[in-house]
Amino acid sequence: MRTEPLRLGLMGFGEAGYFLAKGLRDAGLQGIVAYSPSGARAPAGHPLRRRAAEAGVELMPDPRTLCARADLILAVTQG
């Protein structure tokens, strides 16, 4: 039986990713990470980085790092 908390990764961090992460964080999930190309390029103080901080999400620099930091990855991207 697993005793460590789930480490959730989000592939994509637009509107859906933000609200999903915020709701899960408000429900008690900690340590959420996400990757999005725009987030990886966003400088400090950028609105996307502020929203990530507000949702309790750490933005990853690339998909490989996201995969290394998460137990479960949800794709939250446009089809």
N, CA, C and O atoms as a printed pandas DataFrame, in Angstrom:
     atom_number atom_name residue_name chain_id  residue_number  x_coord  y_coord  z_coord
0              1         N          MET        A               1    0.841   -1.174    0.000
1              2        CA          MET        A               1    0.000    0.000    0.000
2              3         C          MET        A               1    0.890    1.242    0.000
3              4         O          MET        A               1    1.871    1.319    0.740
4              5         N          ARG        A               2    0.537    2.193   -0.826
5              6        CA          ARG        A               2    1.297    3.446   -0.953
6              7         C          ARG        A               2    1.036    4.338    0.253
7              8         O          ARG        A               2   -0.112    4.533    0.653
8              9         N          THR        A               3    2.109    4.880    0.834
9             10        CA          THR        A               3    1.941    5.776    1.979
10            11         C          THR        A               3    2.325    7.221    1.654
11            12         O          THR        A               3    1.945    8.141    2.379
12            13         N          GLU        A               4    3.079    7.423    0.568
13            14        CA          GLU        A               4    3.453    8.788    0.188
14            15         C          GLU        A               4    2.290    9.444   -0.555
15            16         O          GLU        A               4    1.492    8.760   -1.195
16            17         N          PRO        A               5    2.198   10.771   -0.468
17            18        CA          PRO        A               5    1.144   11.448   -1.217
18            19         C          PRO        A               5    1.374   11.345   -2.725
19            20         O          PRO        A               5    2.515   11.270   -3.182
20            21         N          LEU        A               6    0.295   11.341   -3.485
21            22        CA          LEU        A               6    0.348   11.304   -4.930
22            23         C          LEU        A               6    1.001   12.575   -5.454
23            24         O          LEU        A               6    0.686   13.677   -5.004
24            25         N          ARG        A               7    1.908   12.414   -6.405
25            26        CA          ARG        A               7    2.531   13.563   -7.069
26            27         C          ARG        A               7    1.877   13.689   -8.437
27            28         O          ARG        A               7    2.128   12.884   -9.333
28            29         N          LEU        A               8    1.034   14.708   -8.588
29            30        CA          LEU        A               8    0.262   14.896   -9.809
30            31         C          LEU        A               8    0.978   15.830  -10.763
31            32         O          LEU        A               8    1.492   16.872  -10.357
32            33         N          GLY        A               9    1.012   15.452  -12.037
33            34        CA          GLY        A               9    1.560   16.296  -13.083
34            35         C          GLY        A               9    0.482   16.640  -14.090
35            36         O          GLY        A               9   -0.350   15.799  -14.432
36            37         N          LEU        A              10    0.496   17.864  -14.562
37            38        CA          LEU        A              10   -0.437   18.307  -15.586
38            39         C          LEU        A              10    0.346   18.656  -16.838
39            40         O          LEU        A              10    1.256   19.483  -16.803
40            41         N          MET        A              11   -0.011   18.024  -17.938
41            42        CA          MET        A              11    0.574   18.372  -19.225
42            43         C          MET        A              11   -0.363   19.404  -19.832
43            44         O          MET        A              11   -1.417   19.069  -20.373
44            45         N          GLY        A              12    0.033   20.645  -19.733
45            46        CA          GLY        A              12   -0.803   21.769  -20.137
46            47         C          GLY        A              12   -1.219   22.552  -18.903
47            48         O          GLY        A              12   -1.574   21.970  -17.878
48            49         N          PHE        A              13   -1.173   23.858  -19.005
49            50        CA          PHE        A              13   -1.602   24.680  -17.870
50            51         C          PHE        A              13   -2.298   25.941  -18.382
51            52         O          PHE        A              13   -1.837   27.064  -18.177
52            53         N          GLY        A              14   -3.427   25.707  -19.055
53            54        CA          GLY        A              14   -4.295   26.799  -19.476
54            55         C          GLY        A              14   -5.428   26.936  -18.468
55            56         O          GLY        A              14   -5.251   26.663  -17.281
56            57         N          GLU        A              15   -6.584   27.357  -18.945
57            58        CA          GLU        A              15   -7.743   27.546  -18.059
58            59         C          GLU        A              15   -8.125   26.258  -17.344
59            60         O          GLU        A              15   -8.295   26.252  -16.125
60            61         N          ALA        A              16   -8.262   25.168  -18.093
61            62        CA          ALA        A              16   -8.682   23.899  -17.485
62            63         C          ALA        A              16   -7.655   23.415  -16.459
63            64         O          ALA        A              16   -8.022   22.986  -15.365
64            65         N          GLY        A              17   -6.375   23.483  -16.812
65            66        CA          GLY        A              17   -5.328   23.064  -15.883
66            67         C          GLY        A              17   -5.307   23.895  -14.622
67            68         O          GLY        A              17   -5.128   23.372  -13.522
68            69         N          TYR        A              18   -5.490   25.199  -14.786
69            70        CA          TYR        A              18   -5.507   26.107  -13.626
70            71         C          TYR        A              18   -6.637   25.736  -12.677
71            72         O          TYR        A              18   -6.405   25.549  -11.483
72            73         N          PHE        A              19   -7.870   25.626  -13.198
73            74        CA          PHE        A              19   -9.015   25.350  -12.324
74            75         C          PHE        A              19   -8.952   23.945  -11.727
75            76         O          PHE        A              19   -9.352   23.745  -10.581
76            77         N          LEU        A              20   -8.460   22.983  -12.483
77            78        CA          LEU        A              20   -8.290   21.638  -11.953
78            79         C          LEU        A              20   -7.286   21.640  -10.804
79            80         O          LEU        A              20   -7.557   21.098   -9.733
80            81         N          ALA        A              21   -6.130   22.251  -11.033
81            82        CA          ALA        A              21   -5.097   22.307  -10.000
82            83         C          ALA        A              21   -5.584   23.064   -8.767
83            84         O          ALA        A              21   -5.352   22.633   -7.637
84            85         N          LYS        A              22   -6.247   24.174   -8.982
85            86        CA          LYS        A              22   -6.736   24.984   -7.851
86            87         C          LYS        A              22   -7.741   24.194   -7.015
87            88         O          LYS        A              22   -7.683   24.212   -5.786
88            89         N          GLY        A              23   -8.660   23.505   -7.683
89            90        CA          GLY        A              23   -9.637   22.701   -6.961
90            91         C          GLY        A              23   -9.003   21.555   -6.194
91            92         O          GLY        A              23   -9.377   21.290   -5.052
92            93         N          LEU        A              24   -8.055   20.879   -6.804
93            94        CA          LEU        A              24   -7.371   19.778   -6.116
94            95         C          LEU        A              24   -6.522   20.283   -4.957
95            96         O          LEU        A              24   -6.466   19.656   -3.899
96            97         N          ARG        A              25   -5.863   21.418   -5.160
97            98        CA          ARG        A              25   -5.085   22.008   -4.065
98            99         C          ARG        A              25   -6.000   22.398   -2.911
99           100         O          ARG        A              25   -5.673   22.158   -1.748
100          101         N          ASP        A              26   -7.147   23.000   -3.228
101          102        CA          ASP        A              26   -8.106   23.387   -2.184
102          103         C          ASP        A              26   -8.655   22.164   -1.450
103          104         O          ASP        A              26   -9.061   22.257   -0.291
104          105         N          ALA        A              27   -8.665   21.010   -2.138
105          106        CA          ALA        A              27   -9.119   19.759   -1.518
106          107         C          ALA        A              27   -8.016   19.061   -0.733
107          108         O          ALA        A              27   -8.255   18.027   -0.109
108          109         N          GLY        A              28   -6.795   19.627   -0.762
109          110        CA          GLY        A              28   -5.724   19.090    0.062
110          111         C          GLY        A              28   -4.546   18.476   -0.668
111          112         O          GLY        A              28   -3.568   18.092   -0.028
112          113         N          LEU        A              29   -4.609   18.368   -2.001
113          114        CA          LEU        A              29   -3.489   17.783   -2.730
114          115         C          LEU        A              29   -2.341   18.790   -2.812
115          116         O          LEU        A              29   -2.546   19.946   -3.183
116          117         N          GLN        A              30   -1.171   18.357   -2.475
117          118        CA          GLN        A              30    0.023   19.206   -2.495
118          119         C          GLN        A              30    0.986   18.697   -3.552
119          120         O          GLN        A              30    0.876   17.554   -3.996
120          121         N          GLY        A              31    1.928   19.535   -3.958
121          122        CA          GLY        A              31    3.005   19.109   -4.833
122          123         C          GLY        A              31    2.597   18.913   -6.280
123          124         O          GLY        A              31    3.143   18.038   -6.953
124          125         N          ILE        A              32    1.655   19.698   -6.777
125          126        CA          ILE        A              32    1.232   19.580   -8.172
126          127         C          ILE        A              32    2.265   20.277   -9.058
127          128         O          ILE        A              32    2.707   21.387   -8.762
128          129         N          VAL        A              33    2.638   19.614  -10.139
129          130        CA          VAL        A              33    3.570   20.191  -11.104
130          131         C          VAL        A              33    2.902   20.224  -12.471
131          132         O          VAL        A              33    1.995   19.438  -12.744
132          133         N          ALA        A              34    3.354   21.137  -13.330
133          134        CA          ALA        A              34    2.756   21.252  -14.661
134          135         C          ALA        A              34    3.816   21.685  -15.661
135          136         O          ALA        A              34    4.818   22.315  -15.324
136          137         N          TYR        A              35    3.546   21.315  -16.914
137          138        CA          TYR        A              35    4.377   21.785  -18.024
138          139         C          TYR        A              35    3.467   22.332  -19.110
139          140         O          TYR        A              35    2.461   21.720  -19.472
140          141         N          SER        A              36    3.838   23.482  -19.615
141          142        CA          SER        A              36    3.239   24.016  -20.842
142          143         C          SER        A              36    4.339   24.801  -21.534
143          144         O          SER        A              36    5.152   25.437  -20.864
144          145         N          PRO        A              37    4.384   24.771  -22.854
145          146        CA          PRO        A              37    5.436   25.507  -23.554
146          147         C          PRO        A              37    5.461   26.991  -23.189
147          148         O          PRO        A              37    6.529   27.571  -22.996
148          149         N          SER        A              38    4.279   27.601  -23.096
149          150        CA          SER        A              38    4.249   29.030  -22.752
150          151         C          SER        A              38    4.696   29.256  -21.319
151          152         O          SER        A              38    5.338   30.265  -21.027
152          153         N          GLY        A              39    4.372   28.345  -20.428
153          154        CA          GLY        A              39    4.805   28.475  -19.044
154          155         C          GLY        A              39    6.304   28.325  -18.890
155          156         O          GLY        A              39    6.922   29.002  -18.069
156          157         N          ALA        A              40    6.888   27.438  -19.680
157          158        CA          ALA        A              40    8.337   27.227  -19.614
158          159         C          ALA        A              40    9.097   28.471  -20.067
159          160         O          ALA        A              40   10.204   28.730  -19.595
160          161         N          ARG        A              41    8.505   29.240  -20.982
161          162        CA          ARG        A              41    9.166   30.447  -21.502
162          163         C          ARG        A              41    8.804   31.712  -20.731
163          164         O          ARG        A              41    9.450   32.747  -20.901
164          165         N          ALA        A              42    7.782   31.639  -19.891
165          166        CA          ALA        A              42    7.289   32.836  -19.205
166          167         C          ALA        A              42    8.301   33.335  -18.167
167          168         O          ALA        A              42    8.790   32.556  -17.349
168          169         N          PRO        A              43    8.610   34.628  -18.203
169          170        CA          PRO        A              43    9.541   35.181  -17.214
170          171         C          PRO        A              43    8.873   35.334  -15.851
171          172         O          PRO        A              43    7.649   35.269  -15.741
172          173         N          ALA        A              44    9.672   35.534  -14.835
173          174        CA          ALA        A              44    9.145   35.792  -13.491
174          175         C          ALA        A              44    8.194   36.981  -13.554
175          176         O          ALA        A              44    8.454   37.960  -14.254
176          177         N          GLY        A              45    7.098   36.888  -12.824
177          178        CA          GLY        A              45    6.129   37.964  -12.802
178          179         C          GLY        A              45    5.091   37.890  -13.908
179          180         O          GLY        A              45    4.128   38.657  -13.896
180          181         N          HIS        A              46    5.261   36.998  -14.853
181          182        CA          HIS        A              46    4.294   36.819  -15.949
182          183         C          HIS        A              46    2.965   36.333  -15.353
183          184         O          HIS        A              46    2.973   35.574  -14.383
184          185         N          PRO        A              47    1.828   36.758  -15.917
185          186        CA          PRO        A              47    0.530   36.320  -15.385
186          187         C          PRO        A              47    0.387   34.795  -15.268
187          188         O          PRO        A              47   -0.229   34.314  -14.317
188          189         N          LEU        A              48    0.940   34.035  -16.209
189          190        CA          LEU        A              48    0.848   32.583  -16.123
190          191         C          LEU        A              48    1.593   32.062  -14.897
191          192         O          LEU        A              48    1.120   31.143  -14.229
192          193         N          ARG        A              49    2.726   32.631  -14.606
193          194        CA          ARG        A              49    3.481   32.214  -13.402
194          195         C          ARG        A              49    2.742   32.609  -12.129
195          196         O          ARG        A              49    2.768   31.877  -11.140
196          197         N          ARG        A              50    2.086   33.764  -12.153
197          198        CA          ARG        A              50    1.291   34.178  -10.985
198          199         C          ARG        A              50    0.118   33.232  -10.762
199          200         O          ARG        A              50   -0.189   32.875   -9.625
200          201         N          ARG        A              51   -0.540   32.824  -11.853
201          202        CA          ARG        A              51   -1.664   31.883  -11.721
202          203         C          ARG        A              51   -1.189   30.526  -11.211
203          204         O          ARG        A              51   -1.872   29.886  -10.411
204          205         N          ALA        A              52   -0.029   30.090  -11.670
205          206        CA          ALA        A              52    0.518   28.817  -11.188
206          207         C          ALA        A              52    0.764   28.893   -9.684
207          208         O          ALA        A              52    0.409   27.974   -8.947
208          209         N          ALA        A              53    1.368   29.984   -9.233
209          210        CA          ALA        A              53    1.628   30.149   -7.798
210          211         C          ALA        A              53    0.316   30.183   -7.015
211          212         O          ALA        A              53    0.215   29.597   -5.937
212          213         N          GLU        A              54   -0.677   30.863   -7.556
213          214        CA          GLU        A              54   -1.981   30.952   -6.901
214          215         C          GLU        A              54   -2.635   29.578   -6.763
215          216         O          GLU        A              54   -3.315   29.307   -5.773
216          217         N          ALA        A              55   -2.430   28.714   -7.753
217          218        CA          ALA        A              55   -3.009   27.368   -7.739
218          219         C          ALA        A              55   -2.128   26.355   -7.015
219          220         O          ALA        A              55   -2.499   25.187   -6.893
220          221         N          GLY        A              56   -0.966   26.792   -6.533
221          222        CA          GLY        A              56   -0.061   25.872   -5.847
222          223         C          GLY        A              56    0.670   24.939   -6.781
223          224         O          GLY        A              56    0.991   23.810   -6.412
224          225         N          VAL        A              57    0.937   25.405   -7.998
225          226        CA          VAL        A              57    1.568   24.579   -9.033
226          227         C          VAL        A              57    2.986   25.056   -9.300
227          228         O          VAL        A              57    3.243   26.255   -9.409
228          229         N          GLU        A              58    3.894   24.110   -9.404
229          230        CA          GLU        A              58    5.262   24.425   -9.813
230          231         C          GLU        A              58    5.385   24.106  -11.298
231          232         O          GLU        A              58    5.141   22.975  -11.718
232          233         N          LEU        A              59    5.761   25.103  -12.089
233          234        CA          LEU        A              59    5.916   24.910  -13.526
234          235         C          LEU        A              59    7.262   24.257  -13.826
235          236         O          LEU        A              59    8.298   24.675  -13.309
236          237         N          MET        A              60    7.229   23.228  -14.670
237          238        CA          MET        A              60    8.426   22.497  -15.044
238          239         C          MET        A              60    8.997   23.053  -16.350
239          240         O          MET        A              60    8.243   23.551  -17.187
240          241         N          PRO        A              61   10.312   22.975  -16.535
241          242        CA          PRO        A              61   10.933   23.546  -17.731
242          243         C          PRO        A              61   10.752   22.712  -19.000
243          244         O          PRO        A              61   10.909   23.224  -20.108
244          245         N          ASP        A              62   10.417   21.411  -18.837
245          246        CA          ASP        A              62   10.279   20.546  -20.013
246          247         C          ASP        A              62    9.485   19.298  -19.634
247          248         O          ASP        A              62    9.338   18.994  -18.450
248          249         N          PRO        A              63    8.970   18.573  -20.631
249          250        CA          PRO        A              63    8.174   17.372  -20.350
250          251         C          PRO        A              63    8.945   16.286  -19.592
251          252         O          PRO        A              63    8.370   15.580  -18.764
252          253         N          ARG        A              64   10.223   16.157  -19.870
253          254        CA          ARG        A              64   11.026   15.129  -19.185
254          255         C          ARG        A              64   11.050   15.375  -17.672
255          256         O          ARG        A              64   10.916   14.436  -16.887
256          257         N          THR        A              65   11.217   16.617  -17.273
257          258        CA          THR        A              65   11.231   16.947  -15.853
258          259         C          THR        A              65    9.860   16.703  -15.237
259          260         O          THR        A              65    9.756   16.220  -14.110
260          261         N          LEU        A              66    8.806   17.041  -15.982
261          262        CA          LEU        A              66    7.447   16.771  -15.508
262          263         C          LEU        A              66    7.285   15.280  -15.218
263          264         O          LEU        A              66    6.787   14.901  -14.158
264          265         N          CYS        A              67    7.703   14.443  -16.152
265          266        CA          CYS        A              67    7.573   12.994  -15.977
266          267         C          CYS        A              67    8.374   12.481  -14.785
267          268         O          CYS        A              67    7.937   11.563  -14.091
268          269         N          ALA        A              68    9.528   13.061  -14.549
269          270        CA          ALA        A              68   10.360   12.631  -13.428
270          271         C          ALA        A              68    9.774   13.033  -12.081
271          272         O          ALA        A              68   10.036   12.381  -11.070
272          273         N          ARG        A              69    8.986   14.097  -12.063
273          274        CA          ARG        A              69    8.459   14.623  -10.803
274          275         C          ARG        A              69    7.047   14.167  -10.466
275          276         O          ARG        A              69    6.546   14.481   -9.386
276          277         N          ALA        A              70    6.390   13.429  -11.368
277          278        CA          ALA        A              70    4.981   13.067  -11.148
278          279         C          ALA        A              70    4.783   11.554  -11.166
279          280         O          ALA        A              70    5.457   10.827  -11.896
280          281         N          ASP        A              71    3.839   11.104  -10.342
281          282        CA          ASP        A              71    3.420    9.702  -10.349
282          283         C          ASP        A              71    2.307    9.479  -11.372
283          284         O          ASP        A              71    2.201    8.404  -11.961
284          285         N          LEU        A              72    1.491   10.493  -11.575
285          286        CA          LEU        A              72    0.351   10.427  -12.478
286          287         C          LEU        A              72    0.334   11.726  -13.278
287          288         O          LEU        A              72    0.457   12.811  -12.710
288          289         N          ILE        A              73    0.180   11.614  -14.596
289          290        CA          ILE        A              73    0.149   12.804  -15.449
290          291         C          ILE        A              73   -1.190   12.857  -16.165
291          292         O          ILE        A              73   -1.615   11.883  -16.787
292          293         N          LEU        A              74   -1.839   13.990  -16.070
293          294        CA          LEU        A              74   -3.094   14.226  -16.799
294          295         C          LEU        A              74   -2.798   15.178  -17.949
295          296         O          LEU        A              74   -2.160   16.214  -17.763
296          297         N          ALA        A              75   -3.264   14.818  -19.130
297          298        CA          ALA        A              75   -3.131   15.705  -20.283
298          299         C          ALA        A              75   -4.313   16.661  -20.270
299          300         O          ALA        A              75   -5.465   16.248  -20.411
300          301         N          VAL        A              76   -4.017   17.934  -20.100
301          302        CA          VAL        A              76   -5.055   18.958  -20.039
302          303         C          VAL        A              76   -4.757   19.941  -21.168
303          304         O          VAL        A              76   -4.402   21.098  -20.941
304          305         N          THR        A              77   -4.916   19.435  -22.399
305          306        CA          THR        A              77   -4.577   20.214  -23.577
306          307         C          THR        A              77   -5.761   20.257  -24.528
307          308         O          THR        A              77   -6.713   19.487  -24.394
308          309         N          GLN        A              78   -5.690   21.152  -25.474
309          310        CA          GLN        A              78   -6.721   21.203  -26.499
310          311         C          GLN        A              78   -6.566   20.012  -27.422
311          312         O          GLN        A              78   -5.448   19.600  -27.732
312          313         N          GLY        A              79   -7.677   19.463  -27.858
313          314        CA          GLY        A              79   -7.691   18.283  -28.698
314          315         C          GLY        A              79   -7.231   18.570  -30.056
315          316         O          GLY        A              79   -7.183   17.671  -30.895
